[in-house]
Amino acid sequence: MDVIHTIWLRNVKRYLRSRSRIVGSLGMPLFFLIILGFGLNSVVTIPSVSENYVEFLVPGIVSMSVLFTSIFSGVQIIWDKQFGFLKETLVAPVSRIEIMLGQTFGGATTAIIQGTIILVLSLFVGLNVPGIGGFLIAFGFMALVGVGFTSLGIAIASRMEDMNGFQLIMSFLIFPIFGLSGAMFPIESLPPMFRSLTLADPLTYGVEGIRFGLCGVSQVHPLTCFLVLFAFSTVMILIGAFLFRKVKM
């Protein structure tokens, strides 16, 4: 546990000390929230979910922020490879699984912090303040999204040496994942084929779980969202641990 805590703390401190990283990660989510939220709020209503499009959009933008931050945290593995830190860590008498879990929890924590910042800013653009229970539910789903996609990023980074290549692959993955998650449109309005693709997207269950916490409604049962995300996170941790054990320096 000491190894996991140390690596987790290193990642969190590096994140908190990098103000440019924090501010830069807010750009795209705030753009979507403000431009789409204010631009479409007066013309778009979703009666079955929310009369206020901003409230419907906020859970998706929070999920977007968590997704981007968590999955790109895998670049830390490649960075550590290039600067020799990973080699020093791997030759230490500690388990590689502990190292991987420390990286995963560190990346997930930074993603939750980023999502929380967006959530707080959303209170100033039209999100009604939910009860403490709603916030706790939203944070729980943010944590599952963060752990699952950080593990995915680490799994892919474990097999790569080039940082630019990793960023291109991640960009190729995250936009379909986000676009098909139902973050900006109701699932029930989609044609059957696209509805099936949306339900196959693990981020969908994070969006709907956070939406249930913040808005009290969800297009997918919250328990189903929890079970699917928990299974996804568990599988990603196992895959990430398996691939990380094969890292060679």
C-alpha positions in Angstrom: 0.0 0.0 0.0 2.9 2.4 0.6 4.0 2.0 -3.0 0.5 2.7 -4.3 0.2 5.7 -2.0 3.6 7.1 -3.0 3.0 6.9 -6.7 -0.6 8.2 -6.3 0.8 11.2 -4.3 3.5 11.9 -6.9 0.9 12.1 -9.7 -1.5 14.3 -7.8 1.3 16.7 -6.7 2.5 17.0 -10.3 -1.0 17.8 -11.5 -1.7 20.4 -8.8 1.6 22.1 -9.4 1.0 22.4 -13.1 -1.4 25.3 -13.4 -1.1 25.4 -17.2 -2.3 21.8 -17.3 -5.3 22.5 -15.1 -6.3 25.7 -17.0 -5.6 24.1 -20.4 -7.8 21.1 -19.7 -10.7 23.4 -18.9 -10.8 24.9 -22.4 -12.7 22.4 -24.4 -15.3 21.4 -21.8 -16.1 25.1 -21.0 -16.4 25.8 -24.7 -19.0 23.1 -25.1 -20.8 24.0 -21.9 -21.0 27.7 -22.6 -21.5 27.7 -26.4 -23.8 24.8 -26.7 -25.5 25.4 -23.3 -26.4 29.1 -23.8 -26.7 28.7 -27.6 -29.2 25.9 -27.5 -30.9 26.3 -24.1 -33.6 28.6 -25.5 -34.5 26.3 -28.5 -33.9 22.8 -27.2 -36.1 21.1 -24.6 -35.9 17.4 -23.6 -39.2 16.8 -21.7 -38.4 13.2 -20.7 -35.1 14.2 -19.1 -34.9 17.9 -18.4 -36.7 21.1 -19.5 -33.4 22.9 -19.3 -30.8 21.9 -21.9 -27.9 23.3 -19.7 -28.9 20.8 -17.0 -29.0 18.0 -19.5 -25.6 19.0 -20.9 -23.7 19.4 -17.7 -23.3 15.7 -16.8 -22.0 15.0 -20.3 -19.5 17.8 -20.1 -18.3 16.6 -16.7 -17.9 13.1 -18.1 -16.0 14.6 -21.0 -13.6 16.4 -18.7 -13.0 13.2 -16.7 -12.6 11.1 -19.8 -10.0 13.4 -21.4 -8.0 13.8 -18.3 -8.0 10.2 -17.3 -7.2 8.6 -20.6 -4.4 11.0 -21.4 -2.8 10.4 -18.0 -1.4 7.2 -19.6 1.2 9.5 -21.3 2.9 9.7 -17.9 4.0 6.1 -18.5 5.8 7.0 -21.8 7.2 10.2 -20.2 8.7 8.1 -17.3 10.1 5.7 -19.8 11.9 8.4 -21.7 13.4 10.1 -18.6 14.4 6.9 -16.9 12.1 7.2 -13.9 10.1 4.1 -14.9 13.3 2.0 -15.1 14.3 3.1 -11.6 10.8 2.1 -10.4 10.7 -1.2 -12.1 14.0 -2.4 -10.7 12.9 -1.6 -7.2 11.8 -4.6 -5.1 8.1 -3.8 -5.4 5.3 -5.4 -7.4 4.6 -4.0 -10.9 0.9 -4.3 -10.1 1.3 -1.9 -7.2 3.1 0.5 -9.5 0.3 0.2 -12.1 -2.4 0.7 -9.4 -0.6 3.8 -8.1 -0.5 5.3 -11.6 -4.2 4.4 -12.1 -5.5 5.9 -8.9 -3.3 9.0 -9.4 -4.7 9.5 -12.9 -8.3 8.9 -11.7 -7.9 11.4 -8.9 -6.7 14.1 -11.2 -9.6 13.3 -13.5 -12.0 13.6 -10.6 -10.5 17.0 -9.6 -10.9 18.2 -13.2 -14.4 17.0 -13.4 -15.2 18.7 -10.0 -13.9 22.0 -11.3 -16.3 21.8 -14.3 -19.1 20.8 -12.0 -18.5 23.8 -9.7 -18.3 26.2 -12.7 -21.6 24.7 -14.0 -23.4 26.0 -10.9 -22.8 29.5 -12.3 -24.3 28.8 -15.7 -27.6 27.3 -14.8 -27.2 24.0 -13.0 -29.5 23.7 -10.0 -27.7 22.6 -6.8 -28.6 19.0 -6.1 -28.6 17.6 -2.6 -25.5 16.2 -1.0 -26.7 12.7 -2.0 -26.7 13.7 -5.6 -23.2 15.1 -5.5 -22.0 11.8 -3.9 -23.6 9.7 -6.6 -22.0 11.9 -9.3 -18.6 11.7 -7.6 -19.0 7.9 -7.4 -19.6 7.6 -11.1 -16.8 10.1 -11.9 -14.5 7.8 -9.9 -15.5 4.7 -11.9 -15.1 6.6 -15.2 -11.7 7.8 -14.1 -10.4 4.4 -13.0 -11.7 2.6 -16.1 -10.3 5.0 -18.7 -7.0 5.7 -16.8 -6.5 1.9 -16.9 -7.2 1.9 -20.6 -4.7 4.7 -21.2 -2.1 2.9 -19.2 -2.7 -0.4 -21.0 -2.1 1.3 -24.4 0.8 3.4 -23.2 2.5 0.2 -21.8 2.8 -1.1 -25.4 4.1 2.2 -26.9 7.3 4.2 -26.9 6.3 7.3 -28.9 4.4 10.0 -27.1 3.1 11.6 -30.3 1.8 8.3 -31.5 0.0 7.7 -28.2 -1.7 11.1 -28.3 -2.9 10.4 -31.9 -4.3 7.0 -30.9 -6.0 8.5 -27.9 -7.5 11.3 -30.0 -8.8 8.7 -32.4 -10.5 6.8 -29.5 -11.9 9.4 -27.3 -13.9 11.4 -29.8 -16.1 8.4 -30.9 -16.3 7.4 -27.2 -17.6 10.8 -26.2 -19.7 11.4 -29.3 -21.6 8.1 -28.9 -22.1 8.5 -25.1 -25.4 10.4 -25.2 -23.7 13.4 -23.6 -25.3 16.0 -25.9 -28.5 14.2 -27.0 -31.1 11.8 -25.6 -30.5 8.2 -26.3 -34.2 7.5 -26.9 -34.3 9.8 -29.9 -31.6 7.9 -31.8 -32.3 5.4 -34.6 -32.0 1.7 -33.5 -28.5 1.2 -34.9 -27.0 4.2 -33.2 -28.8 3.4 -30.0 -27.1 0.1 -30.0 -23.7 1.7 -30.5 -24.4 4.2 -27.7 -25.4 1.4 -25.3 -22.1 -0.4 -26.2 -20.1 2.7 -25.2 -19.0 2.4 -21.5 -19.0 6.2 -21.1 -22.7 6.2 -21.7 -23.3 4.6 -18.3 -21.0 7.2 -16.7 -22.9 10.0 -18.3 -26.3 8.6 -17.3 -25.1 7.8 -13.8 -23.8 11.4 -13.3 -27.0 12.7 -14.8 -29.0 10.7 -12.3 -26.9 12.2 -9.4 -27.2 15.8 -10.7 -30.6 15.9 -12.3 -32.4 13.0 -10.6 -33.3 11.3 -13.9 -31.5 8.8 -16.2 -32.3 7.2 -19.5 -30.5 4.0 -18.2 -31.3 2.6 -14.8 -28.6 3.8 -12.3 -28.0 0.3 -11.0 -27.3 -0.9 -14.5 -25.0 2.1 -15.0 -23.1 1.2 -11.8 -22.7 -2.5 -12.7 -21.6 -1.9 -16.3 -19.0 0.7 -15.2 -17.8 -1.4 -12.3 -17.3 -4.4 -14.7 -15.6 -2.1 -17.3 -13.2 -0.7 -14.7 -12.4 -4.1 -13.3 -11.6 -5.5 -16.7 -9.5 -2.5 -17.7 -7.5 -2.8 -14.5 -6.8 -6.4 -15.2 -5.8 -5.7 -18.8 -3.7 -2.8 -17.8 -1.9 -4.8 -15.1 -1.3 -7.6 -17.5 0.2 -5.3 -20.1 2.2 -3.3 -17.6 3.8 -6.4 -16.3 5.3 -6.9 -19.8 6.9 -3.5 -20.0 10.5 -3.8 -21.0 13.2 -1.2 -20.5 
